């Protein structure tokens, strides 16, 4: 029994120390912004360090545009942002602030977006994350009233060419079959 308690204590201490090595991640709460026509925004002010500050936004839809802007407090400061989806060690997209002190990433994704902001030494920054309202495509109805299928007033040149080629092949086949039929 005593060995079991010691083993469980060691297991808890070991898993706790492994988690302590990882920097905590902060969920960004998207809020309505009265100055923006649509979407929601989250802003953070922080100090980038070599270990990196970790943030995430969840429940993003693939039809929602996402714009992430990283702004260095001092122009010319090199601050890096790395984007991921499922793990913090992913590097799906990466950018560094340039001479103007900012960088903007535009993307679409489904689910969670993870961001890690880091710098070689301590540098102050602002992070702005905007998630737009869903942008739905304008689609014509596939079926009209009365069960008729929707048609286009224009025919694609490719479709027209295929139809002409099929008609020519059909005529050639008919002519050939008639010639064979007459020789027998």
C-alpha positions in Angstrom: 0.0 0.0 0.0 2.8 2.3 0.9 4.5 1.6 -2.4 1.3 2.4 -4.3 1.0 5.8 -2.5 4.7 6.6 -3.3 4.3 5.6 -6.9 1.2 7.7 -7.3 2.8 10.7 -5.7 5.9 10.4 -8.0 3.6 10.1 -11.0 1.7 13.3 -10.0 4.9 15.2 -9.4 6.4 14.0 -12.7 3.3 14.9 -14.8 3.0 18.2 -13.0 6.6 19.1 -13.8 6.2 18.3 -17.5 3.2 20.6 -17.7 5.0 23.4 -15.8 7.6 23.5 -18.6 5.0 24.5 -21.2 4.0 28.1 -21.1 0.3 28.6 -20.5 -2.0 29.4 -23.5 -4.6 32.1 -23.2 -8.0 32.0 -25.0 -8.7 35.2 -26.8 -12.3 36.4 -26.3 -13.7 37.9 -29.5 -16.0 40.9 -28.9 -18.1 43.1 -31.0 -16.3 46.3 -32.1 -18.5 49.4 -32.7 -15.9 50.8 -35.2 -16.0 47.7 -37.4 -18.8 47.0 -39.9 -18.8 43.2 -39.2 -17.1 40.5 -37.3 -15.5 40.4 -33.8 -12.1 41.4 -32.5 -9.7 40.6 -29.7 -6.7 42.7 -28.7 -3.8 41.9 -26.5 -0.8 43.9 -25.3 2.2 41.9 -24.2 5.9 41.5 -24.0 7.5 38.9 -26.4 10.1 36.6 -24.9 12.1 33.8 -26.4 9.8 31.2 -24.9 6.8 32.8 -26.6 3.4 33.9 -25.5 0.6 31.5 -26.6 -2.9 32.5 -27.6 -5.8 30.7 -29.3 -9.2 31.4 -30.8 -11.6 28.6 -31.1 -14.8 27.9 -33.0 -13.8 29.6 -36.2 -15.9 28.6 -39.3 -14.3 28.0 -42.7 -16.6 30.7 -44.2 -15.2 33.3 -41.8 -12.2 35.4 -42.8 -9.5 35.7 -40.1 -7.0 38.6 -40.0 -4.2 38.6 -37.4 -2.0 41.6 -37.0 1.1 41.8 -34.8 2.4 45.3 -34.1 5.7 46.0 -32.4 5.6 48.9 -30.0 8.9 50.1 -31.4 9.3 50.1 -35.2 12.1 47.9 -36.4 11.7 45.4 -33.5 11.7 41.9 -34.9 8.8 39.9 -33.3 7.8 36.6 -34.7 4.3 35.1 -34.9 3.8 31.4 -35.6 0.3 29.9 -36.4 -0.8 26.4 -35.8 -3.9 24.3 -35.5 -3.6 21.3 -33.2 -0.1 21.4 -31.5 2.0 24.2 -30.2 5.1 23.0 -32.0 3.3 23.3 -35.4 4.6 25.9 -37.8 1.8 26.2 -40.4 2.4 29.8 -41.1 5.1 32.2 -39.8 5.8 35.9 -40.1 8.1 38.5 -38.5 7.4 42.2 -38.0 9.4 44.2 -40.6 10.9 47.7 -40.6 7.4 49.3 -40.3 6.9 47.3 -37.1 3.9 45.2 -38.1 2.9 42.1 -40.0 -0.6 41.0 -41.0 -1.7 37.4 -41.8 -5.0 36.7 -43.6 -6.4 33.2 -43.6 -9.5 30.9 -43.5 -9.6 27.9 -41.3 -12.0 25.6 -39.4 -11.9 25.2 -35.7 -9.0 26.5 -33.6 -6.2 28.9 -34.5 -3.1 28.9 -32.3 -0.7 31.8 -32.2 2.8 31.9 -30.6 4.4 35.4 -30.3 8.1 35.4 -29.6 11.3 37.5 -29.9 15.0 37.1 -29.2 14.8 39.4 -26.2 11.9 41.2 -24.5 10.0 43.4 -26.9 6.5 45.0 -26.3 3.8 44.3 -28.9 0.1 44.5 -29.6 -1.8 41.5 -31.1 -5.1 42.1 -32.9 -7.2 39.2 -34.1 -10.3 39.9 -36.2 -12.8 37.1 -37.2 -15.3 38.3 -39.7 -18.9 37.3 -40.2 -19.5 34.3 -42.4 -19.2 35.2 -46.1 -21.7 33.0 -47.9 -21.5 32.5 -51.7 -24.4 33.7 -53.8 -25.8 30.6 -55.5 -28.6 30.4 -58.1 -31.3 27.8 -57.1 -30.7 24.4 -58.6 -34.4 23.7 -59.0 -37.0 26.3 -60.0 -40.7 26.3 -59.3 -42.6 23.6 -61.1 -39.7 21.2 -60.9 -37.7 22.7 -63.9 -34.0 22.7 -63.6 -32.1 26.0 -63.6 -30.2 26.6 -66.8 -27.6 29.1 -67.8 -28.2 31.4 -70.7 -24.6 31.0 -71.8 -23.1 27.8 -72.9 -19.5 27.1 -72.1 -17.2 26.8 -75.2 -15.9 23.5 -73.8 -19.4 22.1 -73.5 -20.3 23.4 -77.0 -17.2 21.8 -78.5 -17.9 18.5 -76.8 -21.5 18.5 -78.2 -20.3 19.2 -81.7 -17.6 16.5 -81.5 -20.2 14.0 -80.3 -22.6 14.9 -83.1 -19.8 14.5 -85.7 -18.8 11.1 -84.2 -22.4 9.9 -84.2 -22.8 10.9 -87.9 -19.6 9.2 -88.8 -20.7 6.1 -87.0 -24.1 6.1 -88.8 -22.5 6.6 -92.3 -20.0 3.8 -91.6 -22.7 1.4 -90.5 -24.8 2.1 -93.6 -21.8 1.5 -95.9 -21.2 -1.8 -94.2 -24.8 -2.8 -94.4 -24.9 -2.1 -98.2 -21.9 -4.3 -99.0 -23.3 -7.5 -97.5 
